[in-house]
């Protein structure tokens, strides 16, 4: 067994890899700039995690140091690792190694990819396989409901992973079953030529396909259809796996799955929206292609309540329901708000949008402006920079001024929540949208309400 040290262990992706290794029997240490619930979970398992980056955090006998793209070359732990000649893995290298080891043990590696939906699809697949008693191993980008974790190592026949395309490292993987949900322009800090760069990266990824491996694509997505190859398709129009008889109700969504005009299963979802029909169809198709009998697991779809930070209810204050959602791309925001409007009615929705990265806001400015039609009120907070430098002329105040009916509320999320709370009323559905500190909105609205009550 090896000794692994994670620099910035507290994020959803790095913590999942660390947990997986710990359960596999390895020694795990790590560090981060701040505590998190993921660090708490790792400490409860027995991992040693230090807060703050210091060369003394790194044990001299470490076998592998794991980093993410965000770790800078002058990080003291990384500098020490290089001096000692310790092997350094990007987190994608580690996931690649875990996946290959799983395949060498005879496991089927199912990888979920695409611009949107990969956390939900990989989480849903993991959930169903676990609830079916198939003991899957998985590493995904969110907390799986009921299982209460983002990763686990077990001895079943399946290994499920979310494959991140944001920094091009997706080219390292070679799943037995690949799902490509959709492809759209995003991560323009890396894909500087937009869709051209993204398609080229996915073509490289697919060129590594093993003999006998299968690739499932969303036949209804224009971006995915720019790829060339021998694919199995899923969709709602003309595809190998088709969702038919789709019905939306306040309690959930119903649809039937057909494979080449043969009925396979009827599925009920508690999660709303057309995007989740596609997500569930992708999972159903990939599990069927992996040898899982859909008729035996179809009822498990109805038990799935959604991944953490995917329209997740975090609190309720005086009849005001507060939700948290990771949506930070125009398509994701539009899909989320459309699903929320179907369920609650447009007139009740207060969308609180924290733009994520200056480069994304700049490149998708007009697309973002078209994403909020299903909200009755839109609050725009300051940009979450995610280590980026500011871009002249690209800011939230200017964006809000151009977005009809929206309001700019600057400051930290806590400061913004103090301004927002007195303006809310019973019946409002408040949804925080973004990949940054907006996830703390519910906590700070509760605090602001307490402060108001004491006056």
C-alpha positions as CSV (number, residue, x, y, z in Angstrom):
1,X,0.0,0.0,0.0
2,X,1.2,3.5,-0.8
3,X,1.4,6.8,1.0
4,X,-0.4,9.7,-0.7
5,X,-0.3,13.4,0.2
6,X,-3.0,15.7,-1.3
7,X,-2.3,19.5,-1.7
8,X,-5.8,21.1,-1.4
9,X,-7.5,18.0,-0.2
10,X,-10.7,19.7,0.8
11,X,-12.5,20.1,-2.5
12,X,-15.2,17.8,-3.8
13,X,-13.0,16.1,-6.4
14,X,-9.7,15.8,-4.4
15,X,-11.5,14.6,-1.2
16,X,-13.3,11.9,-3.2
17,X,-10.0,10.5,-4.5
18,X,-8.5,10.7,-1.1
19,X,-11.4,8.8,0.4
20,X,-11.2,6.1,-2.3
21,X,-7.5,5.5,-1.6
22,X,-8.1,5.4,2.2
23,X,-10.8,2.8,1.8
24,X,-8.5,0.8,-0.5
25,X,-5.9,0.6,2.3
26,X,-3.5,3.4,1.5
27,X,-2.1,6.0,3.9
28,X,-3.6,9.5,3.2
29,X,-2.4,12.9,4.4
30,X,-3.2,16.3,3.1
31,X,-3.5,20.1,3.5
32,X,-5.8,22.9,2.5
33,X,-6.2,26.6,3.2
34,X,-9.5,26.2,5.1
35,X,-11.5,23.5,6.8
36,X,-14.5,21.9,5.0
37,X,-17.1,19.2,5.6
38,X,-15.1,17.0,3.2
39,X,-12.0,17.4,5.4
40,X,-14.1,16.6,8.5
41,X,-15.2,13.3,6.8
42,X,-11.7,12.4,5.9
43,X,-10.4,13.0,9.5
44,X,-13.2,10.8,10.8
45,X,-11.8,8.0,8.6
46,X,-8.4,8.6,10.1
47,X,-6.6,10.8,7.5
48,X,-4.3,13.5,8.8
49,X,-5.1,16.9,7.3
50,X,-3.4,20.2,8.1
51,X,-4.9,23.6,7.6
52,X,-2.5,26.0,5.8
53,X,0.2,25.1,3.3
54,X,3.6,24.4,4.8
55,X,6.5,22.2,3.8
56,X,6.3,20.4,7.2
57,X,2.8,19.1,6.2
58,X,4.5,16.8,3.7
59,X,5.8,13.6,5.3
60,X,9.3,12.7,3.9
61,X,8.3,9.1,3.2
62,X,5.4,10.1,0.9
63,X,5.2,8.0,-2.3
64,X,2.9,10.3,-4.3
65,X,1.9,14.0,-4.0
66,X,-1.5,14.7,-5.7
67,X,-2.3,18.2,-7.0
68,X,-5.0,19.9,-9.0
69,X,-4.7,22.4,-11.8
70,X,-5.1,25.2,-9.3
71,X,-2.0,24.5,-7.4
72,X,0.8,26.9,-8.1
73,X,4.5,26.0,-8.6
74,X,5.6,28.0,-5.6
75,X,3.4,26.0,-3.2
76,X,5.8,25.1,-0.4
77,X,4.6,21.4,-0.2
78,X,5.0,21.1,-4.0
79,X,8.5,22.7,-3.8
80,X,9.6,20.2,-1.1
81,X,8.1,17.3,-3.1
82,X,10.2,18.2,-6.1
83,X,13.4,18.6,-4.0
84,X,12.8,15.1,-2.5
85,X,12.1,13.6,-5.9
86,X,8.6,12.4,-4.8
87,X,6.4,11.4,-7.7
88,X,3.8,14.1,-8.5
89,X,0.4,13.3,-9.9
90,X,-2.2,15.6,-11.2
91,X,-5.6,14.5,-9.8
92,X,-6.5,13.2,-13.3
93,X,-3.4,11.0,-13.2
94,X,-4.6,9.4,-10.0
95,X,-8.1,8.8,-11.3
96,X,-6.6,7.3,-14.5
97,X,-4.5,4.9,-12.3
98,X,-7.5,4.0,-10.1
99,X,-9.6,3.3,-13.3
100,X,-6.9,1.2,-14.9
101,X,-6.4,-0.8,-11.7
102,X,-10.2,-1.4,-11.6
103,X,-10.2,-2.6,-15.2
104,X,-7.3,-4.9,-14.5
105,X,-9.4,-6.5,-11.7
106,X,-12.1,-7.1,-14.3
107,X,-14.4,-4.2,-13.4
108,X,-16.4,-2.4,-16.0
109,X,-15.3,1.3,-16.1
110,X,-18.3,3.6,-16.9
111,X,-17.2,7.2,-17.5
112,X,-19.7,10.1,-17.7
113,X,-18.6,13.3,-19.5
114,X,-19.9,16.4,-21.2
115,X,-20.3,20.1,-20.5
116,X,-23.4,19.6,-18.3
117,X,-25.0,16.7,-16.3
118,X,-21.9,14.6,-15.6
119,X,-22.2,14.9,-11.8
120,X,-25.9,14.0,-11.9
121,X,-25.4,11.1,-14.3
122,X,-22.4,9.6,-12.6
123,X,-24.1,10.1,-9.2
124,X,-27.4,8.5,-10.4
125,X,-25.6,5.5,-11.8
126,X,-23.6,5.0,-8.6
127,X,-26.8,5.4,-6.6
128,X,-28.7,2.8,-8.6
129,X,-25.8,0.3,-8.6
130,X,-25.4,0.6,-4.9
131,X,-29.1,0.4,-4.1
132,X,-29.3,-2.7,-6.3
133,X,-26.7,-4.4,-4.1
134,X,-24.1,-4.5,-6.8
135,X,-21.4,-2.8,-4.6
136,X,-19.9,-0.4,-7.1
137,X,-16.8,1.6,-6.7
138,X,-17.1,5.3,-7.7
139,X,-15.6,8.7,-7.7
140,X,-18.0,11.5,-8.6
141,X,-18.2,15.3,-8.3
142,X,-21.0,15.5,-5.7
143,X,-22.5,13.9,-2.7
144,X,-24.7,10.9,-3.6
145,X,-28.0,11.0,-1.7
146,X,-28.6,8.4,1.0
147,X,-25.0,7.0,0.5
148,X,-23.8,10.4,1.8
149,X,-20.5,10.3,0.0
150,X,-18.7,11.3,-3.2
151,X,-16.6,8.2,-3.5
152,X,-16.3,4.6,-2.3
153,X,-14.2,1.5,-2.9
154,X,-16.0,-1.8,-3.0
155,X,-15.5,-5.2,-4.6
156,X,-18.4,-5.1,-7.1
157,X,-18.2,-5.4,-10.8
158,X,-18.5,-1.7,-11.7
159,X,-16.3,1.4,-11.4
160,X,-18.1,4.7,-12.1
161,X,-16.4,8.1,-12.5
162,X,-17.2,11.6,-13.5
163,X,-14.7,12.7,-16.2
164,X,-13.8,16.3,-16.2
165,X,-13.1,18.1,-19.5
166,X,-12.4,21.6,-18.0
167,X,-8.6,21.3,-18.3
168,X,-8.3,18.8,-21.2
169,X,-7.2,16.0,-18.9
170,X,-10.1,13.9,-20.1
171,X,-7.8,12.6,-22.8
172,X,-6.1,10.3,-20.2
173,X,-9.0,8.0,-19.7
174,X,-10.2,4.9,-21.6
175,X,-13.6,3.7,-20.2
176,X,-15.3,0.5,-21.2
177,X,-18.5,2.6,-21.4
178,X,-18.3,6.3,-22.2
179,X,-21.3,8.7,-22.0
180,X,-21.1,12.1,-23.6
181,X,-24.2,14.1,-22.3
182,X,-23.6,17.3,-24.4
183,X,-20.9,19.6,-25.6
184,X,-21.1,23.4,-25.5
185,X,-18.6,26.3,-25.3
186,X,-17.3,26.7,-21.8
187,X,-14.0,26.8,-19.9
188,X,-12.7,29.4,-22.3
189,X,-9.7,30.0,-20.1
190,X,-8.5,26.6,-21.4
191,X,-10.4,26.2,-24.7
192,X,-9.3,29.4,-26.2
193,X,-10.7,28.4,-29.7
194,X,-14.1,27.6,-28.2
195,X,-15.9,24.6,-29.7
196,X,-13.0,23.9,-32.1
197,X,-10.6,23.2,-29.2
198,X,-13.3,21.3,-27.2
199,X,-14.2,19.0,-30.1
200,X,-10.5,18.3,-30.8
201,X,-10.0,17.3,-27.2
202,X,-12.9,14.9,-27.3
203,X,-11.7,13.5,-30.6
204,X,-8.4,12.7,-28.9
205,X,-10.2,11.2,-25.9
206,X,-12.2,8.9,-28.2
207,X,-9.2,7.9,-30.2
208,X,-7.9,6.1,-27.1
209,X,-11.0,3.9,-27.0
210,X,-10.3,0.2,-26.2
211,X,-11.3,-2.6,-28.5
212,X,-14.9,-3.5,-27.6
213,X,-15.6,-0.3,-25.7
214,X,-18.8,1.5,-26.2
215,X,-19.6,5.3,-26.6
216,X,-23.1,6.6,-25.9
217,X,-23.9,10.1,-27.1
218,X,-26.9,12.5,-26.8
219,X,-28.3,12.4,-30.4
220,X,-30.2,15.7,-29.8
221,X,-27.2,17.8,-28.9
222,X,-25.6,19.8,-31.7
223,X,-22.2,19.9,-30.1
224,X,-22.0,16.2,-29.6
225,X,-23.1,15.6,-33.2
226,X,-19.9,17.4,-34.4
227,X,-18.0,14.2,-33.3
228,X,-17.5,11.4,-35.8
229,X,-17.5,7.7,-34.9
230,X,-19.5,4.6,-34.3
231,X,-21.8,5.6,-31.4
232,X,-24.8,4.3,-29.5
233,X,-27.3,7.2,-29.3
234,X,-29.9,8.3,-26.8
235,X,-32.5,11.1,-27.1
236,X,-36.2,11.9,-27.4
237,X,-36.4,12.2,-31.2
238,X,-34.4,9.7,-33.3
239,X,-32.0,7.5,-31.4
240,X,-31.2,3.9,-30.3
241,X,-32.5,4.6,-26.7
242,X,-35.5,6.9,-26.7
243,X,-37.5,8.5,-24.0
244,X,-41.2,8.5,-24.9
245,X,-44.5,9.5,-23.3
246,X,-42.9,12.1,-21.1
247,X,-45.2,13.6,-18.5
248,X,-44.4,16.3,-16.0
249,X,-46.3,16.6,-12.7
250,X,-45.8,18.5,-9.5
251,X,-44.5,15.4,-7.8
252,X,-42.1,14.4,-10.6
253,X,-41.6,13.2,-14.1
254,X,-42.6,10.0,-15.9
255,X,-41.3,8.5,-19.1
256,X,-40.8,5.2,-21.0
257,X,-37.5,3.9,-22.3
258,X,-37.4,2.2,-25.6
259,X,-34.5,0.5,-27.4
260,X,-35.0,0.4,-31.1
261,X,-38.8,0.5,-30.7
262,X,-38.7,-2.2,-28.0
263,X,-40.1,-1.2,-24.6
264,X,-37.6,-1.6,-21.9
265,X,-38.8,0.2,-18.8
266,X,-41.1,2.9,-17.4
267,X,-39.3,5.4,-15.2
268,X,-40.5,7.8,-12.5
269,X,-38.2,10.7,-11.3
270,X,-38.6,12.9,-8.3
271,X,-36.2,15.4,-9.9
272,X,-37.7,17.8,-12.4
273,X,-36.9,19.2,-15.9
274,X,-36.2,18.0,-19.4
275,X,-32.5,18.0,-18.7
276,X,-33.1,15.3,-16.0
277,X,-35.0,13.2,-18.5
278,X,-31.9,13.2,-20.6
279,X,-29.7,12.5,-17.6
280,X,-31.8,9.6,-16.5
281,X,-32.1,8.2,-20.0
282,X,-28.3,8.4,-20.4
283,X,-27.9,6.4,-17.2
284,X,-30.6,3.9,-18.2
285,X,-28.9,3.4,-21.6
286,X,-25.4,3.1,-20.1
287,X,-26.4,0.6,-17.4
288,X,-28.2,-1.5,-20.0
289,X,-25.1,-1.5,-22.2
290,X,-23.1,-2.5,-19.1
291,X,-25.2,-5.6,-18.6
292,X,-27.6,-4.4,-16.0
293,X,-31.2,-5.6,-16.3
294,X,-33.2,-2.3,-16.4
295,X,-36.4,-4.1,-15.4
296,X,-34.7,-5.0,-12.1
297,X,-33.5,-1.5,-11.3
298,X,-36.1,0.8,-12.8
299,X,-37.9,1.5,-9.5
300,X,-34.7,2.8,-8.0
301,X,-34.8,5.9,-10.2
302,X,-37.7,7.2,-8.2
303,X,-35.7,7.0,-5.0
304,X,-33.0,9.4,-6.3
305,X,-33.5,12.9,-4.8
306,X,-30.6,14.6,-6.7
307,X,-27.0,15.3,-6.1
308,X,-25.7,17.7,-3.6
309,X,-25.8,21.3,-4.9
310,X,-28.2,20.3,-7.7
311,X,-31.4,22.2,-6.7
312,X,-30.8,21.2,-3.1
313,X,-33.1,22.6,-0.5
314,X,-30.9,24.0,2.3
315,X,-33.4,25.8,4.6
316,X,-36.8,27.4,5.0
317,X,-37.3,30.8,6.7
318,X,-40.8,32.1,7.5
319,X,-42.3,30.3,4.5
320,X,-39.3,31.3,2.2
321,X,-37.7,28.2,0.7
322,X,-34.0,28.5,0.0
323,X,-32.3,26.2,-2.6
324,X,-28.7,25.8,-3.7
325,X,-27.7,25.0,-7.2
326,X,-24.3,24.6,-8.9
327,X,-25.5,25.9,-12.2
328,X,-22.9,28.4,-13.5
329,X,-23.2,28.1,-17.3
330,X,-26.1,29.7,-19.2
331,X,-27.6,26.4,-20.4
332,X,-27.5,25.0,-16.8
333,X,-29.1,28.1,-15.4
334,X,-31.8,28.1,-18.0
335,X,-32.6,24.4,-17.5
336,X,-32.7,24.7,-13.7
337,X,-35.0,27.7,-13.7
338,X,-37.3,26.1,-16.2
339,X,-37.6,23.0,-14.0
340,X,-38.2,25.1,-10.9
341,X,-40.9,27.2,-12.8
342,X,-42.6,23.9,-13.8
343,X,-42.8,22.9,-10.2
344,X,-43.4,26.2,-8.3
345,X,-44.6,28.7,-10.8
346,X,-42.4,31.5,-12.3
347,X,-44.0,34.3,-10.2
348,X,-42.4,32.9,-7.0
349,X,-38.8,32.5,-8.1
350,X,-36.0,34.7,-6.9
351,X,-32.7,33.8,-8.7
352,X,-29.5,34.9,-7.0
353,X,-26.7,34.6,-9.5
354,X,-23.0,34.7,-8.7
355,X,-21.0,34.8,-12.0
356,X,-18.2,32.3,-11.9
357,X,-14.9,33.4,-13.5
358,X,-14.5,36.7,-15.5
359,X,-13.5,34.7,-18.6
360,X,-16.8,32.8,-18.6
361,X,-18.9,35.9,-18.0
362,X,-17.1,37.8,-20.8
363,X,-17.4,35.0,-23.4
364,X,-21.0,34.0,-22.6
365,X,-22.3,37.5,-21.7
366,X,-25.3,37.5,-24.1
367,X,-26.1,33.8,-23.4
368,X,-26.3,34.6,-19.7
369,X,-28.6,37.5,-20.4
370,X,-31.0,35.0,-22.0
371,X,-31.0,32.5,-19.2
372,X,-33.3,34.1,-16.6
373,X,-36.7,34.3,-18.2
374,X,-38.2,31.8,-15.7
375,X,-37.4,34.0,-12.7
376,X,-39.6,36.8,-11.4
377,X,-36.6,38.5,-9.8
378,X,-32.9,38.3,-10.4
379,X,-30.2,39.3,-8.0
380,X,-26.6,39.5,-9.4
381,X,-23.8,39.3,-6.9
382,X,-20.1,40.1,-7.5
383,X,-18.1,37.8,-9.7
384,X,-16.4,34.8,-8.0
385,X,-13.0,35.0,-9.6
386,X,-11.7,31.5,-8.9
387,X,-8.1,32.8,-8.9
388,X,-8.6,34.7,-12.2
389,X,-7.6,38.4,-12.5
390,X,-10.3,41.0,-13.2
391,X,-11.1,41.9,-16.8
392,X,-11.7,45.5,-17.6
393,X,-15.3,46.2,-18.4
394,X,-16.5,42.8,-17.3
395,X,-18.3,43.0,-13.9
396,X,-21.6,42.2,-12.2
397,X,-22.8,45.7,-11.9
398,X,-22.6,46.3,-15.7
399,X,-24.1,42.9,-16.4
400,X,-27.1,43.6,-14.1
401,X,-27.6,46.9,-15.8
402,X,-28.0,45.1,-19.1
403,X,-30.2,42.3,-17.7
404,X,-33.8,43.7,-17.7
405,X,-35.4,43.5,-14.3
406,X,-32.3,42.4,-12.4
407,X,-30.6,44.0,-9.4
408,X,-27.0,44.2,-8.5
409,X,-26.1,43.5,-4.8
410,X,-22.4,43.7,-4.2
411,X,-20.1,42.7,-1.3
412,X,-19.5,39.2,0.1
413,X,-22.4,36.7,0.1
414,X,-22.9,37.4,3.8
415,X,-23.2,41.2,3.2
416,X,-25.4,40.6,0.2
417,X,-27.7,38.3,2.3
418,X,-28.2,41.1,4.8
419,X,-29.5,43.3,2.0
420,X,-31.6,40.7,0.5
421,X,-33.4,39.1,3.5
422,X,-35.6,42.1,4.4
423,X,-36.9,42.2,0.8
424,X,-38.1,38.6,0.7
425,X,-41.6,37.4,1.6
426,X,-43.4,34.1,2.4
427,X,-43.9,32.0,-0.7
428,X,-40.6,33.1,-2.4
429,X,-38.5,30.3,-3.8
430,X,-34.9,31.6,-3.5
431,X,-32.3,29.8,-5.5
432,X,-28.6,30.5,-5.3
433,X,-26.9,29.8,-8.7
434,X,-23.2,29.4,-9.1
435,X,-20.1,27.3,-8.4
436,X,-18.5,29.6,-5.8
437,X,-19.4,31.0,-2.4
438,X,-23.0,31.4,-3.3
439,X,-23.4,27.9,-1.8
440,X,-23.4,29.7,1.6
441,X,-26.5,31.8,0.8
442,X,-28.9,29.8,2.9
443,X,-26.7,30.0,6.0
444,X,-26.2,33.7,5.7
445,X,-29.9,34.4,5.0
446,X,-30.7,32.5,8.3
447,X,-28.1,34.6,10.1
448,X,-29.5,37.8,8.6
449,X,-33.0,36.8,9.6
450,X,-31.8,36.2,13.2
451,X,-30.3,39.7,13.2
452,X,-33.5,41.2,12.0
453,X,-35.5,39.4,14.7
454,X,-33.3,40.8,17.4
455,X,-33.9,44.4,16.4
